[in-house]
């Protein structure tokens, strides 16, 4: 939001989806989080790396955010830091990909029904 952290993605995004887990609901304040998986080695913070902080929940991806404004930026696999998903709302323009799956729908918010959009749904994590 503040623009102090900037990143670049140098390869086409691999996939995108919505996550309806409780952790994403609480992190975003929304019913789901939209994110895109980047190709290994294609993500780089180019400005404000010192402002990027991360929360490392047990049993989950670390959640990176801007320590200045609190904006959620990306998540990274705790055991394999080359596995990164970037929040779709952080791209300046069209990311060139659309969400094609919904995961953790068994945890979906009761206050916002999942739209009947034809996107495949998975009760838990989507298959790799």
N, C-alpha and C positions, 0 to 999 in steps of 0.2 A: 504494500500500500504506500509506503513512504518513498519507494524507489531507491533506497540506499543499497539494497542487495540486488545484483543483476547476475544472470546466468545465461549460458548459451547451450544449445543442443545442436550438435554438428551432424547428426544422422536422423533419418526419418524415425518418428516414434513407432514403437513396435505394436502396442495395443493400448486400449483405453477402456475404462470401466467405472462403474459406480460401486462404492462400498457402503453397505447399510449397517455395518457393525456399530455397536454401542460406543466403541472408542472413537470412531470417526464422527459419530453424531455429537459426542461431547466435545471433540476437538474443533469441529466446525460450527456447532450450534445449528446445524441443518439436518435434514433427514438422511442425507447421503453425502459422500465425498466423491468428486469426479477427479480422476487422475489418469496419467498416461505413463506407461513403462518406456524408459529410454534404452537404446542399444548400449551394451556395456562399453564404457570408455567415451561415450559421446556427450556426457554432461560435465559442465565446468562452471564454477562460480567465477565470474570475471570482475566483480566489484563487491565490496562489503563482506568479504569472507569472515572478517573478524566479528561481524554482527550476527553470523549464523550460529545459533545455539540449537541443541537437540535434547529432546526428552527420549530416554531409552526405556520404554516399558518392558516389563518381563514378558518374554514370549511373543514379542512383536517387532515390527520394523521401528527403527528410531524415527522420530518425527522432528524434522528440521523447521525452524521458524526464525524470523527476523527479531532480534532482541530489541530493536528500536520501536517497531510498531506492532509486533506480535503476529504478523502475517504468516500463515502456514505456507511453506515453500515446497518441500519434497519429503519423501521418506526413503530410508535406505535400509537394506537388509543388514541385520546385526552381525551375521557371520560372513557375508559376501558383499562388501561395500560397492561392488560393481552393479548390483541390482538396485536400481533407483526408480522411483515413480514420482513424477512432478505433478503438482496440483494444476489442473487445467485452467483454473481461474487466474493463475500467475503469468500466463503467456500474454505478451503485449498485443499480439494479433491472433489470427486463426492458427491453431496448432496443427491443422491439416489432418486431424483424426477425430473420430466421434466415438463415444462410449459404445461398446458392443456387448458388454456383459454387466450383470448385476450380481454381486456376491454378498454373502451374509444376510440374505433376505429373511432368514428365520428371526433375525434381530431387528427387522425393520421397525421404524417408528410407527406407533399406532395412530399418531395424530396427523400423519401424512401418507395416505395410501400410495403404493407404488403404481405409477401409471401403466396402463395396458399398452405398451409401446412395442411389443414383439421382441424385445431384447431378451436373450436367454438369461434365466435366473438360477442361482445356486444357493441352496440353504446355508451353506458355509462357504469356505474359500473356493474360488473357481479352480478347476483343474489346470495344471501347468501345461 
